[in-house]
Amino acid sequence: MPDLSIMVKPVSGECNLRCAYCFYRDVASRRGTYGFGRMDARTVRILVSKALDFADGHKVYFVFQGGEPTLAGLGFFKNFVSVAKELNFRNSEIFFSLQTNGTLIDEEWCAFLKENDFLVGLSLDGNAEGNRYRTNAAGESTFHKAVRAADLMQEYGVQFNVLSVVTGYVADHIEQQHDFFVSKGYKYIQYIPCLRPYGNVSDDQMYLTSDQYARFLVTAFNRYVRDFIKGNYVSVRGFDNWVRMATGEMPEQCGYLGHCSRQFVVEANGNVYPCDFYCTDEYRLGNINLMSFEAIAKSRRAEEFLRESLYIPEKCKHCNYYGLCRAGGCRRQRESGDYCKAYQTFFSSCLPLFRVFKG
């Protein structure tokens, strides 16, 4: 059995920020119920118990996301970890991670995260200008609060990655954004192309054109190679995955497989979905309060979701770069925009540099 990955939405889509590009606000607006409140202790216990039963001694990854999951309060997380330890009768190796905007992270949070070996994904798009779309409800910048959270986590030795949404602005100024991250000592970065809301075809500068994305990929990858050669390697998750694939290894991130993989997203009320990009009524698989993970995994809708992702466009079947590009990777990214030319430009320009990593 493969490792079990469960994304938990402890406060549904509730958030203290109003980021202009928030994909989960778009997702939630497309279902009958926008938000499901906060996850109660009973649902936590049922969720953990059924997850560990289904894992049957294999590794389990609990990933907390929102909205802003820290709004659930530190007590929620202390209880969750305690319940996981209490119910782990089959001695599964349990991993915890948290994606946060960092605005509520303080010394007490850092002590807890360090003690329980959480991996944190901190949302920070770049320097103050690069972070322009991440504001609170009053339209005020949250840049300094996010940097303060990073400083604290570095001080406490908390493992964290920077999650940078690549907007049109970030792409056009990637040298400054990447150099800012390096100057702050951030060693793990994930660049995430800004998703368009479903049906949005506007020319808003927040979203990437194919040409912008191509320039971003080429420029950022050259920076990535330069850092590696100089002995100052900075992990960029997407590039790491392509390098793995180019050297004959499997990617570790589902978006690089070219098809969806089995995972579960559990909303605050126990509703289960196959992916956080698809937490809509159409894709609801069941409710963990009423069903086991085994029954959910074997449900017709769960199997259909995986099968739907296997489609390969005809043009991709004959492309020299399909083995790395995998038809544009993540299904939701492909639905957001056609970056075929961007990938062709990137691989034709940068593929020779991949040999640097074949040591």
DRENROMAR-654140 format. One line per field, with one value per residue (C-alpha): residue in one letter; x, y, z; residue number from 1. Coordinates in steps of 0.5 Angstrom, whole numbers. Last residue first. Example, Ala and Ser with C-alpha at 12.3 -4.5 7.8 and 13.67 -1.06 7.14 Angstrom:
code	(s:a)
c1	(27:25)
c2	(-2:-9)
c3	(14:16)
pos	(2:1)
REM end
This chain:
code	(g:k:f:v:r:f:l:p:l:c:s:s:f:f:t:q:y:a:k:c:y:d:g:s:e:r:q:r:r:c:g:g:a:r:c:l:g:y:y:n:c:h:k:c:k:e:p:i:y:l:s:e:r:l:f:e:e:a:r:r:s:k:a:i:a:e:f:s:m:l:n:i:n:g:l:r:y:e:d:t:c:y:f:d:c:p:y:v:n:g:n:a:e:v:v:f:q:r:s:c:h:g:l:y:g:c:q:e:p:m:e:g:t:a:m:r:v:w:n:d:f:g:r:v:s:v:y:n:g:k:i:f:d:r:v:y:r:n:f:a:t:v:l:f:r:a:y:q:d:s:t:l:y:m:q:d:d:s:v:n:g:y:p:r:l:c:p:i:y:q:i:y:k:y:g:k:s:v:f:f:d:h:q:q:e:i:h:d:a:v:y:g:t:v:v:s:l:v:n:f:q:v:g:y:e:q:m:l:d:a:a:r:v:a:k:h:f:t:s:e:g:a:a:n:t:r:y:r:n:g:e:a:n:g:d:l:s:l:g:v:l:f:d:n:e:k:l:f:a:c:w:e:e:d:i:l:t:g:n:t:q:l:s:f:f:i:e:s:n:r:f:n:l:e:k:a:v:s:v:f:n:k:f:f:g:l:g:a:l:t:p:e:g:g:q:f:v:f:y:v:k:h:g:d:a:f:d:l:a:k:s:v:l:i:r:v:t:r:a:d:m:r:g:f:g:y:t:g:r:r:s:a:v:d:r:y:f:c:y:a:c:r:l:n:c:e:g:s:v:p:k:v:m:i:s:l:d:p:m)
c1	(55:48:46:50:48:41:44:43:36:35:34:30:27:24:22:18:15:13:10:6:3:-4:-8:-12:-14:-7:-5:-11:-9:-2:4:4:3:8:13:19:17:13:19:20:13:9:4:3:0:-5:-7:-6:-12:-10:-13:-21:-19:-17:-23:-27:-24:-26:-33:-34:-32:-26:-22:-28:-30:-23:-23:-28:-35:-40:-36:-31:-36:-37:-33:-35:-33:-39:-40:-34:-27:-23:-17:-16:-16:-20:-25:-28:-33:-32:-35:-28:-26:-22:-18:-16:-10:-10:-6:-7:-4:2:7:9:3:4:10:16:18:21:28:32:36:32:26:30:32:25:23:28:26:19:22:27:32:38:45:50:56:57:55:49:47:49:44:38:39:39:33:30:31:29:23:21:22:17:12:12:12:6:2:2:-4:-4:-3:-10:-11:-18:-20:-23:-28:-25:-21:-14:-8:-2:4:7:14:17:23:27:34:31:37:34:39:37:30:31:36:30:25:30:32:24:22:18:15:14:10:6:4:8:6:11:11:17:19:20:23:23:30:27:31:29:22:22:25:20:15:18:18:11:9:13:10:2:1:-6:-12:-16:-18:-11:-6:-2:-3:3:8:13:13:15:20:18:11:11:6:10:10:12:14:12:17:13:17:19:12:10:16:15:7:9:14:9:6:-1:1:5:1:0:1:2:6:5:9:6:10:5:6:0:-4:-3:-9:-6:0:-5:-10:-4:-2:-10:-10:-4:-6:-13:-10:-6:-12:-16:-14:-8:-11:-11:-16:-14:-9:-6:-2:-3:2:1:7:5:2:-5:-6:-13:-14:-9:-14:-20:-18:-15:-21:-26:-22:-22:-29:-31:-26:-30:-27:-29:-34:-36:-35:-38:-44:-47:-41:-37:-36:-31:-27:-26:-24:-20:-16:-14:-11:-13:-10:-16:-12:-15:-18:-24:-24:-25:-23:-19:-18:-14:-10:-9:-3:-3:4:3:0)
c2	(27:28:35:39:35:39:45:42:42:49:52:47:45:52:54:48:49:56:54:49:54:53:56:54:48:45:48:44:37:38:37:41:34:30:36:31:25:29:33:31:32:26:24:31:34:28:31:26:24:20:25:23:16:19:22:16:12:17:18:10:9:5:10:13:6:5:11:9:12:16:21:21:24:22:23:30:32:35:39:42:41:40:44:41:34:28:31:28:32:31:38:42:39:33:33:26:23:18:21:25:25:28:25:32:35:29:32:26:26:19:18:17:23:27:26:28:34:35:34:39:44:44:44:49:47:53:50:55:51:56:51:50:57:58:52:55:62:59:55:62:66:60:59:66:67:62:64:71:68:64:70:69:72:78:82:81:79:76:69:67:61:57:62:63:60:63:59:56:57:52:55:51:54:61:65:72:74:67:69:76:74:70:76:81:76:74:81:79:73:76:81:76:72:66:64:63:58:58:52:51:47:50:51:56:62:60:60:66:70:66:69:76:75:74:79:84:82:83:89:93:92:93:85:83:84:79:81:86:80:82:89:87:82:75:71:69:63:59:52:49:42:40:36:36:40:45:46:47:52:56:57:59:64:67:65:69:72:67:66:58:51:46:39:33:27:20:14:8:4:0:3:10:12:16:19:22:24:28:31:33:36:40:43:45:48:52:56:54:61:57:54:60:58:53:48:42:36:30:25:18:12:5:1:-1:6:5:4:10:14:12:13:20:22:20:23:30:29:29:35:39:42:49:52:49:55:56:51:50:49:54:60:55:53:61:62:56:59:66:70:77:75:77:75:73:67:62:57:51:52:45:44:37:34:27:23:16:12:7:0)
c3	(-22:-27:-24:-29:-34:-33:-37:-43:-42:-41:-48:-51:-44:-43:-50:-50:-43:-45:-52:-48:-43:-44:-38:-32:-34:-35:-28:-25:-29:-26:-31:-37:-42:-38:-39:-37:-41:-46:-48:-55:-57:-61:-55:-53:-59:-58:-52:-46:-42:-35:-31:-32:-29:-23:-22:-24:-19:-13:-16:-16:-9:-8:-4:0:2:4:8:12:11:16:20:14:9:2:-5:-6:-13:-16:-9:-10:-7:-13:-13:-6:-9:-8:-4:3:7:15:17:17:10:9:3:1:-4:-9:-15:-21:-28:-31:-25:-24:-21:-16:-13:-11:-18:-20:-22:-29:-28:-32:-28:-22:-25:-27:-19:-17:-22:-19:-12:-12:-7:-6:-7:-5:-8:-13:-18:-15:-14:-22:-24:-20:-22:-29:-27:-25:-32:-36:-32:-32:-39:-41:-36:-39:-46:-44:-41:-33:-29:-24:-30:-32:-39:-37:-39:-33:-33:-27:-23:-26:-22:-21:-23:-16:-14:-9:-5:0:2:5:8:7:2:-2:-2:-4:-10:-12:-12:-15:-21:-22:-23:-30:-27:-20:-23:-28:-21:-19:-12:-8:-2:2:5:13:18:25:28:33:30:23:25:28:22:18:22:22:14:14:18:14:8:10:6:8:3:10:9:9:3:-1:-8:-7:-5:-10:-8:-1:-3:-6:-6:1:3:9:8:15:16:23:28:34:38:33:31:38:40:34:36:42:39:35:28:27:21:18:11:13:10:16:16:20:19:22:22:23:30:29:35:33:37:43:38:33:39:42:35:34:41:40:34:36:42:38:35:29:26:25:19:14:9:9:10:15:12:15:12:14:13:13:20:17:13:13:21:22:17:21:28:26:22:28:33:29:28:35:37:32:25:24:20:14:9:2:2:-5:-8:-13:-8:-4:-10:-12:-5:-5:-11:-7:-13:-10:-3:2:9:16:13:13:7:12:19:20:13:13:7:8:5:6:4:-2:0)
pos	(359:358:357:356:355:354:353:352:351:350:349:348:347:346:345:344:343:342:341:340:339:338:337:336:335:334:333:332:331:330:329:328:327:326:325:324:323:322:321:320:319:318:317:316:315:314:313:312:311:310:309:308:307:306:305:304:303:302:301:300:299:298:297:296:295:294:293:292:291:290:289:288:287:286:285:284:283:282:281:280:279:278:277:276:275:274:273:272:271:270:269:268:267:266:265:264:263:262:261:260:259:258:257:256:255:254:253:252:251:250:249:248:247:246:245:244:243:242:241:240:239:238:237:236:235:234:233:232:231:230:229:228:227:226:225:224:223:222:221:220:219:218:217:216:215:214:213:212:211:210:209:208:207:206:205:204:203:202:201:200:199:198:197:196:195:194:193:192:191:190:189:188:187:186:185:184:183:182:181:180:179:178:177:176:175:174:173:172:171:170:169:168:167:166:165:164:163:162:161:160:159:158:157:156:155:154:153:152:151:150:149:148:147:146:145:144:143:142:141:140:139:138:137:136:135:134:133:132:131:130:129:128:127:126:125:124:123:122:121:120:119:118:117:116:115:114:113:112:111:110:109:108:107:106:105:104:103:102:101:100:99:98:97:96:95:94:93:92:91:90:89:88:87:86:85:84:83:82:81:80:79:78:77:76:75:74:73:72:71:70:69:68:67:66:65:64:63:62:61:60:59:58:57:56:55:54:53:52:51:50:49:48:47:46:45:44:43:42:41:40:39:38:37:36:35:34:33:32:31:30:29:28:27:26:25:24:23:22:21:20:19:18:17:16:15:14:13:12:11:10:9:8:7:6:5:4:3:2:1)
REM end
